[in-house]
Amino acid sequence: MQSTKSLWLLRDCRTFPKIVRHFQTTKPHRDPHTSIDPSEVTHFNALASTWWDPHGPSRLLHLMNPLRHDFIGSCRAAPSRNQERGLRYLDIGCGGGIFAESAARLATTAHVTAIDPSSEVLDIAKYHSRRDPILMEPGRLSYQNVSIEGLKIPDKDEERYDVVTLFEVIEHVTNPSAFLDQVLPHVHPGGWLILSTIARTWTSWLTTKFIAEDVIRLVPKGTHEWEKFINEPEMRAWFTRRNGWTDIRSMGVVYIPGLGWKEVPNSEQWGNYFFGVRKEA
């Protein structure tokens, strides 16, 4: 049984008080059967119509998408089981489909299942996908208006996924530990869970909350709750305690105005980062 002890922020800070990120929960849970925060769904519903505007509120997600594929490629380049068939993807919290569409177009992809609890955002995703005949091929890309708790747990390995993605998702859920417990059964043995999120540091508060949301309005105000951010060592410790998961790796990235997102060594300790972990075959 997974311990319910909180994972503490290890880095000392003399100027500011230490902040605790509970992997168990961050606020009273409205519904014990879901990790969805209704206020988060409402926030992203309001952004639905602008999701595919490359210069709109989702601009940073569009710019980050190539790095998502780069990180998945670097993880899958590690020794693992042989892959003779096309890859099956599960994109959780897919939003308007930025990553799901790009993954479905790859020659190495067999199928992409993309899920999101927001029906309004998924309507945008489905509408946009109809513009590409490749995405309309039977079995290529399917969208489901469901949370991870509502997605059927596979009965056999053939129904699991080679790559399960959580891009900019886990910092928006109420109970990250329970959420991840629901995610893990969907990963195929030898497959990868890939996520991206933000470290909970004073640097990330300054850049992500204060500057990006309040000063230059690069992202809509209220997009992030700093207290929900999870540090890379906390994420690593959570997976280290679980049997059957290996090859943990991470990559820090920084947004540079005019240049986009760039990999910056060790920046996973204080800002945005990718995180990957493989399920033992």
C-alpha positions, -999 to +999 in steps of 0.1 A: +000+000+000+015+033-011+024+055+019+003+086+023+031+107+038+036+140+021+067+147+000+085+178+014+103+205-003+139+197+005+156+229-006+162+254+022+150+289+017+161+316+042+140+344+029+107+327+024+089+300+044+091+264+032+061+252+013+047+217+014+032+200-017+010+172-006+010+143-031-021+131-013-042+162-019-041+200-020-076+210-010-108+194+002-119+170-025-154+176-038-158+141-053-137+112-039-141+093-072-123+119-094-091+139-094-107+167-115-109+201-100-141+217-115-126+252-113-098+240-136-123+226-162-141+259-161-109+278-167-099+258-197-135+258-211-131+295-214-100+291-236-115+265-259-121+288-289-085+300-289-068+267-285-055+265-321-045+301-323-006+299-325-004+335-312-032+332-286-033+320-249-021+285-259+010+299-277+035+284-253+019+249-257+023+251-295+059+262-291+066+234-266+052+206-288+084+198-307+103+193-274+076+168-263+084+146-293+121+150-288+119+139-251+097+109-260+122+099-287+151+102-262+133+080-237+123+053-263+159+052-275+168+036-242+170-002-242+136-017-239+114-043-255+114-047-293+087-027-310+076-045-342+041-029-344+030+007-345+029+027-313-003+031-293-006+065-275-029+076-247-029+114-243-045+123-210-057+159-206-053+164-243-070+198-245-076+209-280-054+182-294-021+199-301+000+168-292-026+142-301-028+154-336+010+156-341+014+121-326-013+106-348+004+119-380+037+100-372+044+071-395+053+050-364+019+055-348-008+029-349-034+048-328-039+077-305-066+078-278-069+113-264-091+121-234-102+153-216-129+161-191-139+193-209-165+187-236-161+222-249-124+218-255-129+184-271-154+199-295-126+222-307-102+192-309-126+171-330-135+200-353-099+208-359-089+172-366-115+170-394-094+194-415-067+167-420-077+136-440-049+116-423-065+121-389-099+109-403-085+075-412-103+048-392-085+040-360-059+068-363-072+092-337-101+090-312-112+116-287-131+107-255-148+131-231-138+113-200-115+116-170-089+090-163-111+075-136-138+070-162-115+052-187-118+015-186-087-002-171-073-027-197-079-064-191-049-075-211-016-060-223-028-057-259-052-030-247-025-010-229-005+019-244+032+021-254+033+058-246+010+075-220+014+113-218+005+139-192+015+172-207+009+202-184-017+182-165-006+170-131-002+205-117-040+210-124-053+179-105-065+179-069-049+146-058-018+138-078-010+105-060-045+091-066-044+104-101-012+087-110-025+054-094-053+056-120-029+063-149-002+036-143-024+005-153-028+019-188+010+017-196+021-014-215+050-034-200+081-019-215+061+013-223+067+048-210+048+073-190+059+108-201+048+140-184+057+177-182+051+200-153+067+228-132+089+227-101+075+245-071+103+271-064+104+308-059+119+311-094+089+294-109+065+316-089+083+347-102+084+336-138+052+315-142+028+333-119+039+369-114+056+377-147+038+354-171+003+359-157+003+392-140+029+414-157+032+405-194+000+384-196+018+357-216-007+331-203-042+338-190-044+349-153-054+320-131-039+293-153-016+280-125-018+275-088+018+276-076+010+254-046+001+226-069+035+225-086+056+193-080+094+193-077+114+169-097+128+151-066+093+147-053+082+131-085+113+109-087+108+098-051+072+088-057+081+065-086+112+052-068+089+038-041+068+019-066+078-016-078+080-022-115+091+012-127+126+021-139+148+042-162+136+075-146+148+105-165+141+142-167+149+173-188+146+209-178+134+234-203+132+272-203+111+296-224+134+322-240+114+351-257+121+352-294+137+317-294+110+295-278+116+266-254+151+254-250+166+226-230+187+239-201+207+214-181+196+212-144+167+237-149+143+209-139+153+218-103+137+252-105+114+255-135+096+236-163+106+200-169+098+168-187+098+135-168+098+100-181+096+066-164+094+031-180+073+002-169+093-030-166+086-055-193 
